[in-house]
Amino acid sequence: MKRSKASSSSGKKPEHRPMGRKRSIDDDVLAVLIDERSGREYYVSMLDSFPYKGRIYSVMYNYEPDDGFRRDPEIVIMRSWRDDNGEQLFSSIRDRKELDAVFDVFFNRYAESITSDS
């Protein structure tokens, strides 16, 4: 199981954020995930965070500055929790059924947010 810590480049910690409300530029949370095993850093932009079956899940995409050559961002969904010190931690979802179920929840939230904005 891949575990990562988050540190926020905007000074804000990733948090539970409902998708249905309007977002402002101040809502964007860019975070750096640090793989505890390899020490590798991943820059991500947080899209959503929500509870499902007693766990919190975070949805993010790889953030890369626009250099004119980048691919479309890939969505990443991870389990999320806070440790005893209040630090945000993430872990990969290895169970395909769990990942599919959580993706369906995210997709429904996303579709609902689009229809409620119109």
N, CA, C and O atoms as a GROMACS GRO file, in nm:
protein
  472
    1MET      N    1   0.084  -0.116   0.000
    1MET     CA    2   0.000   0.000   0.000
    1MET      C    3   0.089   0.123   0.000
    1MET      O    4   0.175   0.139   0.087
    2LYS      N    5   0.069   0.207  -0.096
    2LYS     CA    6   0.147   0.329  -0.106
    2LYS      C    7   0.087   0.434  -0.013
    2LYS      O    8  -0.032   0.464  -0.020
    3ARG      N    9   0.169   0.488   0.075
    3ARG     CA   10   0.124   0.593   0.166
    3ARG      C   11   0.196   0.720   0.132
    3ARG      O   12   0.315   0.720   0.100
    4SER      N   13   0.124   0.828   0.138
    4SER     CA   14   0.182   0.958   0.108
    4SER      C   15   0.136   1.059   0.211
    4SER      O   16   0.028   1.048   0.267
    5LYS      N   17   0.221   1.158   0.234
    5LYS     CA   18   0.187   1.272   0.318
    5LYS      C   19   0.159   1.388   0.226
    5LYS      O   20   0.211   1.394   0.114
    6ALA      N   21   0.078   1.480   0.271
    6ALA     CA   22   0.051   1.599   0.191
    6ALA      C   23   0.104   1.721   0.260
    6ALA      O   24   0.097   1.736   0.382
    7SER      N   25   0.159   1.808   0.179
    7SER     CA   26   0.187   1.942   0.228
    7SER      C   27   0.130   2.035   0.124
    7SER      O   28   0.146   2.012   0.004
    8SER      N   29   0.065   2.139   0.167
    8SER     CA   30  -0.008   2.226   0.078
    8SER      C   31   0.079   2.343   0.035
    8SER      O   32   0.140   2.410   0.118
    9SER      N   33   0.084   2.367  -0.095
    9SER     CA   34   0.163   2.480  -0.143
    9SER      C   35   0.088   2.612  -0.127
    9SER      O   36   0.148   2.719  -0.141
   10SER      N   37  -0.041   2.606  -0.099
   10SER     CA   38  -0.117   2.729  -0.080
   10SER      C   39  -0.128   2.765   0.067
   10SER      O   40  -0.189   2.866   0.102
   11GLY      N   41  -0.070   2.682   0.153
   11GLY     CA   42  -0.079   2.708   0.296
   11GLY      C   43  -0.204   2.648   0.358
   11GLY      O   44  -0.219   2.648   0.480
   12LYS      N   45  -0.296   2.596   0.274
   12LYS     CA   46  -0.418   2.535   0.325
   12LYS      C   47  -0.402   2.384   0.318
   12LYS      O   48  -0.339   2.332   0.227
   13LYS      N   49  -0.459   2.314   0.414
   13LYS     CA   50  -0.457   2.170   0.412
   13LYS      C   51  -0.574   2.120   0.328
   13LYS      O   52  -0.681   2.181   0.329
   14PRO      N   53  -0.554   2.008   0.254
   14PRO     CA   54  -0.667   1.951   0.183
   14PRO      C   55  -0.779   1.920   0.282
   14PRO      O   56  -0.754   1.876   0.394
   15GLU      N   57  -0.901   1.942   0.239
   15GLU     CA   58  -1.014   1.925   0.330
   15GLU      C   59  -1.133   1.871   0.254
   15GLU      O   60  -1.135   1.870   0.131
   16HIS      N   61  -1.233   1.825   0.330
   16HIS     CA   62  -1.358   1.780   0.270
   16HIS      C   63  -1.423   1.901   0.205
   16HIS      O   64  -1.446   2.003   0.271
   17ARG      N   65  -1.451   1.890   0.076
   17ARG     CA   66  -1.510   2.002   0.005
   17ARG      C   67  -1.619   1.950  -0.086
   17ARG      O   68  -1.591   1.871  -0.177
   18PRO      N   69  -1.744   1.991  -0.065
   18PRO     CA   70  -1.850   1.945  -0.155
   18PRO      C   71  -1.830   2.002  -0.294
   18PRO      O   72  -1.793   2.119  -0.309
   19MET      N   73  -1.856   1.922  -0.397
   19MET     CA   74  -1.836   1.967  -0.533
   19MET      C   75  -1.944   2.063  -0.579
   19MET      O   76  -1.918   2.146  -0.667
   20GLY      N   77  -2.064   2.056  -0.523
   20GLY     CA   78  -2.176   2.130  -0.576
   20GLY      C   79  -2.169   2.280  -0.562
   20GLY      O   80  -2.244   2.351  -0.629
   21ARG      N   81  -2.082   2.332  -0.477
   21ARG     CA   82  -2.079   2.477  -0.461
   21ARG      C   83  -1.982   2.539  -0.560
   21ARG      O   84  -1.888   2.474  -0.606
   22LYS      N   85  -2.006   2.666  -0.591
   22LYS     CA   86  -1.918   2.738  -0.683
   22LYS      C   87  -1.779   2.747  -0.623
   22LYS      O   88  -1.763   2.765  -0.503
   23ARG      N   89  -1.679   2.736  -0.707
   23ARG     CA   90  -1.540   2.743  -0.663
   23ARG      C   91  -1.482   2.876  -0.703
   23ARG      O   92  -1.518   2.933  -0.806
   24SER      N   93  -1.393   2.925  -0.622
   24SER     CA   94  -1.319   3.045  -0.658
   24SER      C   95  -1.173   3.007  -0.671
   24SER      O   96  -1.134   2.896  -0.637
   25ILE      N   97  -1.094   3.098  -0.719
   25ILE     CA   98  -0.952   3.071  -0.734
   25ILE      C   99  -0.888   3.039  -0.600
   25ILE      O  100  -0.790   2.964  -0.595
   26ASP      N  101  -0.940   3.094  -0.491
   26ASP     CA  102  -0.885   3.068  -0.359
   26ASP      C  103  -0.915   2.926  -0.312
   26ASP      O  104  -0.849   2.877  -0.219
   27ASP      N  105  -1.013   2.858  -0.374
   27ASP     CA  106  -1.048   2.722  -0.334
   27ASP      C  107  -0.948   2.619  -0.385
   27ASP      O  108  -0.937   2.511  -0.328
   28ASP      N  109  -0.875   2.651  -0.493
   28ASP     CA  110  -0.782   2.554  -0.548
   28ASP      C  111  -0.675   2.521  -0.446
   28ASP      O  112  -0.610   2.610  -0.390
   29VAL      N  113  -0.658   2.393  -0.422
   29VAL     CA  114  -0.557   2.349  -0.327
   29VAL      C  115  -0.454   2.269  -0.404
   29VAL      O  116  -0.481   2.158  -0.451
   30LEU      N  117  -0.336   2.325  -0.417
   30LEU     CA  118  -0.225   2.252  -0.475
   30LEU      C  119  -0.149   2.190  -0.360
   30LEU      O  120  -0.118   2.257  -0.262
   31ALA      N  121  -0.121   2.062  -0.373
   31ALA     CA  122  -0.053   1.991  -0.265
   31ALA      C  123   0.065   1.914  -0.320
   31ALA      O  124   0.071   1.883  -0.439
   32VAL      N  125   0.157   1.885  -0.233
   32VAL     CA  126   0.269   1.799  -0.268
   32VAL      C  127   0.253   1.671  -0.188
   32VAL      O  128   0.254   1.673  -0.065
   33LEU      N  129   0.237   1.559  -0.258
   33LEU     CA  130   0.231   1.429  -0.193
   33LEU      C  131   0.372   1.370  -0.194
   33LEU      O  132   0.439   1.369  -0.296
   34ILE      N  133   0.414   1.323  -0.080
   34ILE     CA  134   0.547   1.266  -0.068
   34ILE      C  135   0.533   1.118  -0.037
   34ILE      O  136   0.478   1.081   0.067
   35ASP      N  137   0.582   1.035  -0.127
   35ASP     CA  138   0.578   0.890  -0.107
   35ASP      C  139   0.674   0.856   0.007
   35ASP      O  140   0.793   0.886   0.000
   36GLU      N  141   0.620   0.794   0.113
   36GLU     CA  142   0.702   0.763   0.231
   36GLU      C  143   0.812   0.662   0.202
   36GLU      O  144   0.916   0.662   0.267
   37ARG      N  145   0.791   0.575   0.104
   37ARG     CA  146   0.892   0.474   0.072
   37ARG      C  147   1.005   0.529  -0.014
   37ARG      O  148   1.123   0.507   0.016
   38SER      N  149   0.970   0.600  -0.119
   38SER     CA  150   1.071   0.645  -0.214
   38SER      C  151   1.116   0.789  -0.192
   38SER      O  152   1.224   0.828  -0.237
   39GLY      N  153   1.033   0.867  -0.121
   39GLY     CA  154   1.064   1.008  -0.103
   39GLY      C  155   1.028   1.093  -0.223
   39GLY      O  156   1.048   1.214  -0.221
   40ARG      N  157   0.975   1.032  -0.328
   40ARG     CA  158   0.937   1.105  -0.449
   40ARG      C  159   0.821   1.200  -0.421
   40ARG      O  160   0.729   1.167  -0.345
   41GLU      N  161   0.827   1.317  -0.482
   41GLU     CA  162   0.721   1.417  -0.465
   41GLU      C  163   0.629   1.417  -0.586
   41GLU      O  164   0.674   1.408  -0.701
   42TYR      N  165   0.499   1.428  -0.559
   42TYR     CA  166   0.398   1.438  -0.664
   42TYR      C  167   0.319   1.566  -0.640
   42TYR      O  168   0.268   1.587  -0.530
   43TYR      N  169   0.309   1.649  -0.740
   43TYR     CA  170   0.231   1.772  -0.730
   43TYR      C  171   0.091   1.743  -0.781
   43TYR      O  172   0.073   1.693  -0.892
   44VAL      N  173  -0.008   1.775  -0.699
   44VAL     CA  174  -0.146   1.746  -0.734
   44VAL      C  175  -0.236   1.866  -0.704
   44VAL      O  176  -0.204   1.952  -0.622
   45SER      N  177  -0.346   1.869  -0.773
   45SER     CA  178  -0.451   1.965  -0.745
   45SER      C  179  -0.570   1.885  -0.693
   45SER      O  180  -0.615   1.789  -0.756
   46MET      N  181  -0.621   1.925  -0.578
   46MET     CA  182  -0.731   1.853  -0.514
   46MET      C  183  -0.863   1.892  -0.582
   46MET      O  184  -0.895   2.010  -0.594
   47LEU      N  185  -0.938   1.791  -0.624
   47LEU     CA  186  -1.068   1.814  -0.688
   47LEU      C  187  -1.185   1.800  -0.593
   47LEU      O  188  -1.278   1.880  -0.594
   48ASP      N  189  -1.179   1.696  -0.509
   48ASP     CA  190  -1.294   1.665  -0.424
   48ASP      C  191  -1.248   1.576  -0.310
   48ASP      O  192  -1.145   1.508  -0.318
   49SER      N  193  -1.325   1.577  -0.205
   49SER     CA  194  -1.303   1.488  -0.092
   49SER      C  195  -1.440   1.458  -0.034
   49SER      O  196  -1.522   1.548  -0.016
   50PHE      N  197  -1.464   1.329  -0.003
   50PHE     CA  198  -1.597   1.291   0.043
   50PHE      C  199  -1.591   1.164   0.125
   50PHE      O  200  -1.500   1.082   0.107
   51PRO      N  201  -1.687   1.146   0.216
   51PRO     CA  202  -1.695   1.022   0.292
   51PRO      C  203  -1.772   0.916   0.213
   51PRO      O  204  -1.864   0.948   0.138
   52TYR      N  205  -1.733   0.791   0.231
   52TYR     CA  206  -1.805   0.678   0.172
   52TYR      C  207  -1.777   0.555   0.257
   52TYR      O  208  -1.661   0.516   0.275
   53LYS      N  209  -1.884   0.495   0.308
   53LYS     CA  210  -1.874   0.373   0.390
   53LYS      C  211  -1.771   0.386   0.502
   53LYS      O  212  -1.690   0.296   0.523
   54GLY      N  213  -1.775   0.498   0.573
   54GLY     CA  214  -1.691   0.516   0.690
   54GLY      C  215  -1.548   0.558   0.663
   54GLY      O  216  -1.468   0.569   0.757
   55ARG      N  217  -1.515   0.582   0.539
   55ARG     CA  218  -1.380   0.628   0.504
   55ARG      C  219  -1.391   0.759   0.427
   55ARG      O  220  -1.495   0.792   0.370
   56ILE      N  221  -1.280   0.833   0.427
   56ILE     CA  222  -1.274   0.957   0.349
   56ILE      C  223  -1.189   0.929   0.226
   56ILE      O  224  -1.083   0.867   0.235
   57TYR      N  225  -1.236   0.976   0.112
   57TYR     CA  226  -1.163   0.959  -0.014
   57TYR      C  227  -1.134   1.097  -0.072
   57TYR      O  228  -1.215   1.189  -0.062
   58SER      N  229  -1.017   1.110  -0.132
   58SER     CA  230  -0.977   1.234  -0.196
   58SER      C  231  -0.953   1.208  -0.343
   58SER      O  232  -0.893   1.107  -0.382
   59VAL      N  233  -1.000   1.301  -0.425
   59VAL     CA  234  -0.984   1.292  -0.570
   59VAL      C  235  -0.895   1.408  -0.612
   59VAL      O  236  -0.918   1.523  -0.574
   60MET      N  237  -0.793   1.376  -0.689
   60MET     CA  238  -0.696   1.477  -0.730
   60MET      C  239  -0.646   1.445  -0.870
   60MET      O  240  -0.671   1.336  -0.923
   61TYR      N  241  -0.575   1.539  -0.928
   61TYR     CA  242  -0.509   1.510  -1.055
   61TYR      C  243  -0.367   1.562  -1.050
   61TYR      O  244  -0.337   1.659  -0.979
   62ASN      N  245  -0.280   1.497  -1.126
   62ASN     CA  246  -0.141   1.539  -1.131
   62ASN      C  247  -0.134   1.680  -1.187
   62ASN      O  248  -0.188   1.710  -1.293
   63TYR      N  249  -0.067   1.765  -1.114
   63TYR     CA  250  -0.053   1.904  -1.157
   63TYR      C  251   0.083   1.921  -1.224
   63TYR      O  252   0.187   1.890  -1.166
   64GLU      N  253   0.079   1.970  -1.346
   64GLU     CA  254   0.202   2.002  -1.417
   64GLU      C  255   0.182   2.138  -1.481
   64GLU      O  256   0.078   2.163  -1.542
   65PRO      N  257   0.281   2.226  -1.467
   65PRO     CA  258   0.268   2.357  -1.532
   65PRO      C  259   0.249   2.339  -1.683
   65PRO      O  260   0.305   2.247  -1.742
   66ASP      N  261   0.170   2.427  -1.744
   66ASP     CA  262   0.143   2.417  -1.886
   66ASP      C  263   0.265   2.458  -1.966
   66ASP      O  264   0.302   2.576  -1.970
   67ASP      N  265   0.328   2.360  -2.029
   67ASP     CA  266   0.445   2.388  -2.112
   67ASP      C  267   0.414   2.367  -2.260
   67ASP      O  268   0.504   2.373  -2.344
   68GLY      N  269   0.287   2.342  -2.291
   68GLY     CA  270   0.245   2.320  -2.428
   68GLY      C  271   0.258   2.175  -2.474
   68GLY      O  272   0.213   2.141  -2.583
   69PHE      N  273   0.320   2.090  -2.392
   69PHE     CA  274   0.342   1.951  -2.431
   69PHE      C  275   0.278   1.851  -2.336
   69PHE      O  276   0.293   1.730  -2.355
   70ARG      N  277   0.209   1.899  -2.234
   70ARG     CA  278   0.159   1.806  -2.133
   70ARG      C  279   0.037   1.729  -2.181
   70ARG      O  280  -0.039   1.775  -2.267
   71ARG      N  281   0.019   1.611  -2.124
   71ARG     CA  282  -0.096   1.526  -2.152
   71ARG      C  283  -0.214   1.577  -2.072
   71ARG      O  284  -0.200   1.663  -1.984
   72ASP      N  285  -0.332   1.524  -2.102
   72ASP     CA  286  -0.448   1.554  -2.019
   72ASP      C  287  -0.422   1.498  -1.880
   72ASP      O  288  -0.360   1.392  -1.866
   73PRO      N  289  -0.468   1.568  -1.776
   73PRO     CA  290  -0.443   1.520  -1.640
   73PRO      C  291  -0.513   1.388  -1.613
   73PRO      O  292  -0.621   1.361  -1.666
   74GLU      N  293  -0.452   1.305  -1.530
   74GLU     CA  294  -0.512   1.179  -1.488
   74GLU      C  295  -0.567   1.195  -1.348
   74GLU      O  296  -0.500   1.250  -1.260
   75ILE      N  297  -0.690   1.147  -1.328
   75ILE     CA  298  -0.752   1.154  -1.197
   75ILE      C  299  -0.696   1.043  -1.109
   75ILE      O  300  -0.678   0.930  -1.153
   76VAL      N  301  -0.669   1.078  -0.985
   76VAL     CA  302  -0.621   0.983  -0.885
   76VAL      C  303  -0.717   0.987  -0.767
   76VAL      O  304  -0.753   1.095  -0.720
   77ILE      N  305  -0.759   0.870  -0.720
   77ILE     CA  306  -0.846   0.862  -0.603
   77ILE      C  307  -0.771   0.783  -0.495
   77ILE      O  308  -0.720   0.674  -0.521
   78MET      N  309  -0.764   0.840  -0.376
   78MET     CA  310  -0.693   0.775  -0.266
   78MET      C  311  -0.775   0.784  -0.138
   78MET      O  312  -0.858   0.874  -0.122
   79ARG      N  313  -0.752   0.688  -0.048
   79ARG     CA  314  -0.808   0.700   0.087
   79ARG      C  315  -0.734   0.811   0.157
   79ARG      O  316  -0.616   0.836   0.130
   80SER      N  317  -0.803   0.879   0.248
   80SER     CA  318  -0.743   0.992   0.318
   80SER      C  319  -0.781   0.989   0.465
   80SER      O  320  -0.893   0.951   0.500
   81TRP      N  321  -0.688   1.028   0.551
   81TRP     CA  322  -0.716   1.039   0.694
   81TRP      C  323  -0.611   1.128   0.756
   81TRP      O  324  -0.511   1.163   0.693
   82ARG      N  325  -0.635   1.164   0.880
   82ARG     CA  326  -0.538   1.244   0.955
   82ARG      C  327  -0.475   1.156   1.063
   82ARG      O  328  -0.544   1.077   1.128
   83ASP      N  329  -0.343   1.170   1.081
   83ASP     CA  330  -0.275   1.093   1.184
   83ASP      C  331  -0.294   1.161   1.319
   83ASP      O  332  -0.364   1.262   1.329
   84ASP      N  333  -0.231   1.109   1.422
   84ASP     CA  334  -0.245   1.163   1.558
   84ASP      C  335  -0.196   1.307   1.569
   84ASP      O  336  -0.239   1.381   1.658
   85ASN      N  337  -0.108   1.348   1.479
   85ASN     CA  338  -0.055   1.486   1.480
   85ASN      C  339  -0.137   1.579   1.392
   85ASN      O  340  -0.106   1.697   1.380
   86GLY      N  341  -0.242   1.527   1.330
   86GLY     CA  342  -0.326   1.608   1.244
   86GLY      C  343  -0.275   1.619   1.101
   86GLY      O  344  -0.332   1.694   1.021
   87GLU      N  345  -0.169   1.545   1.069
   87GLU     CA  346  -0.114   1.551   0.934
   87GLU      C  347  -0.200   1.469   0.838
   87GLU      O  348  -0.244   1.359   0.872
   88GLN      N  349  -0.225   1.524   0.719
   88GLN     CA  350  -0.305   1.457   0.617
   88GLN      C  351  -0.224   1.344   0.554
   88GLN      O  352  -0.112   1.366   0.508
   89LEU      N  353  -0.280   1.223   0.551
   89LEU     CA  354  -0.215   1.108   0.490
   89LEU      C  355  -0.306   1.049   0.383
   89LEU      O  356  -0.428   1.062   0.391
   90PHE      N  357  -0.247   0.985   0.284
   90PHE     CA  358  -0.321   0.923   0.175
   90PHE      C  359  -0.264   0.784   0.151
   90PHE      O  360  -0.146   0.759   0.173
   91SER      N  361  -0.350   0.693   0.106
   91SER     CA  362  -0.302   0.561   0.066
   91SER      C  363  -0.375   0.517  -0.061
   91SER      O  364  -0.490   0.553  -0.085
   92SER      N  365  -0.304   0.439  -0.140
   92SER     CA  366  -0.359   0.386  -0.264
   92SER      C  367  -0.472   0.288  -0.234
   92SER      O  368  -0.477   0.227  -0.127
   93ILE      N  369  -0.562   0.275  -0.328
   93ILE     CA  370  -0.671   0.178  -0.318
   93ILE      C  371  -0.633   0.061  -0.408
   93ILE      O  372  -0.626   0.076  -0.530
   94ARG      N  373  -0.609  -0.053  -0.349
   94ARG     CA  374  -0.566  -0.171  -0.427
   94ARG      C  375  -0.683  -0.259  -0.470
   94ARG      O  376  -0.673  -0.332  -0.569
   95ASP      N  377  -0.793  -0.253  -0.396
   95ASP     CA  378  -0.910  -0.336  -0.426
   95ASP      C  379  -0.988  -0.273  -0.542
   95ASP      O  380  -1.039  -0.161  -0.529
   96ARG      N  381  -0.998  -0.344  -0.653
   96ARG     CA  382  -1.063  -0.291  -0.774
   96ARG      C  383  -1.211  -0.260  -0.750
   96ARG      O  384  -1.261  -0.160  -0.801
   97LYS      N  385  -1.282  -0.345  -0.673
   97LYS     CA  386  -1.424  -0.319  -0.646
   97LYS      C  387  -1.442  -0.192  -0.565
   97LYS      O  388  -1.532  -0.113  -0.592
   98GLU      N  389  -1.356  -0.172  -0.465
   98GLU     CA  390  -1.362  -0.049  -0.385
   98GLU      C  391  -1.335   0.072  -0.473
   98GLU      O  392  -1.406   0.172  -0.466
   99LEU      N  393  -1.231   0.064  -0.556
   99LEU     CA  394  -1.197   0.176  -0.644
   99LEU      C  395  -1.311   0.207  -0.740
   99LEU      O  396  -1.344   0.324  -0.760
  100ASP      N  397  -1.371   0.104  -0.800
  100ASP     CA  398  -1.484   0.125  -0.891
  100ASP      C  399  -1.602   0.190  -0.820
  100ASP      O  400  -1.665   0.281  -0.874
  101ALA      N  401  -1.632   0.144  -0.698
  101ALA     CA  402  -1.744   0.200  -0.622
  101ALA      C  403  -1.718   0.346  -0.587
  101ALA      O  404  -1.808   0.430  -0.599
  102VAL      N  405  -1.597   0.377  -0.545
  102VAL     CA  406  -1.563   0.514  -0.508
  102VAL      C  407  -1.562   0.604  -0.631
  102VAL      O  408  -1.606   0.719  -0.624
  103PHE      N  409  -1.513   0.552  -0.744
  103PHE     CA  410  -1.518   0.631  -0.868
  103PHE      C  411  -1.662   0.663  -0.905
  103PHE      O  412  -1.691   0.775  -0.946
  104ASP      N  413  -1.753   0.565  -0.891
  104ASP     CA  414  -1.894   0.589  -0.922
  104ASP      C  415  -1.951   0.699  -0.833
  104ASP      O  416  -2.027   0.783  -0.881
  105VAL      N  417  -1.915   0.700  -0.705
  105VAL     CA  418  -1.962   0.806  -0.614
  105VAL      C  419  -1.909   0.940  -0.662
  105VAL      O  420  -1.984   1.037  -0.670
  106PHE      N  421  -1.780   0.947  -0.693
  106PHE     CA  422  -1.721   1.071  -0.742
  106PHE      C  423  -1.788   1.116  -0.871
  106PHE      O  424  -1.824   1.233  -0.885
  107PHE      N  425  -1.805   1.024  -0.966
  107PHE     CA  426  -1.865   1.061  -1.094
  107PHE      C  427  -2.007   1.116  -1.075
  107PHE      O  428  -2.044   1.214  -1.139
  108ASN      N  429  -2.086   1.052  -0.987
  108ASN     CA  430  -2.221   1.101  -0.960
  108ASN      C  431  -2.218   1.240  -0.897
  108ASN      O  432  -2.300   1.325  -0.931
  109ARG      N  433  -2.124   1.263  -0.805
  109ARG     CA  434  -2.109   1.396  -0.743
  109ARG      C  435  -2.073   1.499  -0.851
  109ARG      O  436  -2.127   1.609  -0.853
  110TYR      N  437  -1.982   1.461  -0.939
  110TYR     CA  438  -1.938   1.550  -1.046
  110TYR      C  439  -2.055   1.582  -1.140
  110TYR      O  440  -2.078   1.699  -1.173
  111ALA      N  441  -2.127   1.480  -1.183
  111ALA     CA  442  -2.241   1.500  -1.274
  111ALA      C  443  -2.347   1.587  -1.208
  111ALA      O  444  -2.405   1.674  -1.272
  112GLU      N  445  -2.372   1.564  -1.080
  112GLU     CA  446  -2.469   1.645  -1.006
  112GLU      C  447  -2.424   1.791  -0.998
  112GLU      O  448  -2.506   1.882  -1.010
  113SER      N  449  -2.294   1.814  -0.978
  113SER     CA  450  -2.244   1.951  -0.968
  113SER      C  451  -2.257   2.025  -1.100
  113SER      O  452  -2.278   2.146  -1.101
  114ILE      N  453  -2.245   1.953  -1.210
  114ILE     CA  454  -2.258   2.016  -1.342
  114ILE      C  455  -2.402   2.056  -1.366
  114ILE      O  456  -2.429   2.166  -1.413
  115THR      N  457  -2.496   1.966  -1.334
  115THR     CA  458  -2.636   1.996  -1.358
  115THR      C  459  -2.690   2.102  -1.264
  115THR      O  460  -2.781   2.176  -1.299
  116SER      N  461  -2.634   2.111  -1.144
  116SER     CA  462  -2.682   2.212  -1.049
  116SER      C  463  -2.625   2.350  -1.080
  116SER      O  464  -2.680   2.451  -1.036
  117ASP      N  465  -2.515   2.356  -1.157
  117ASP     CA  466  -2.457   2.486  -1.197
  117ASP      C  467  -2.528   2.547  -1.316
  117ASP      O  468  -2.512   2.666  -1.341
  118SER      N  469  -2.608   2.467  -1.392
  118SER     CA  470  -2.671   2.519  -1.511
  118SER      C  471  -2.796   2.595  -1.483
  118SER      O  472  -2.860   2.645  -1.576
   0.00000   0.00000   0.00000
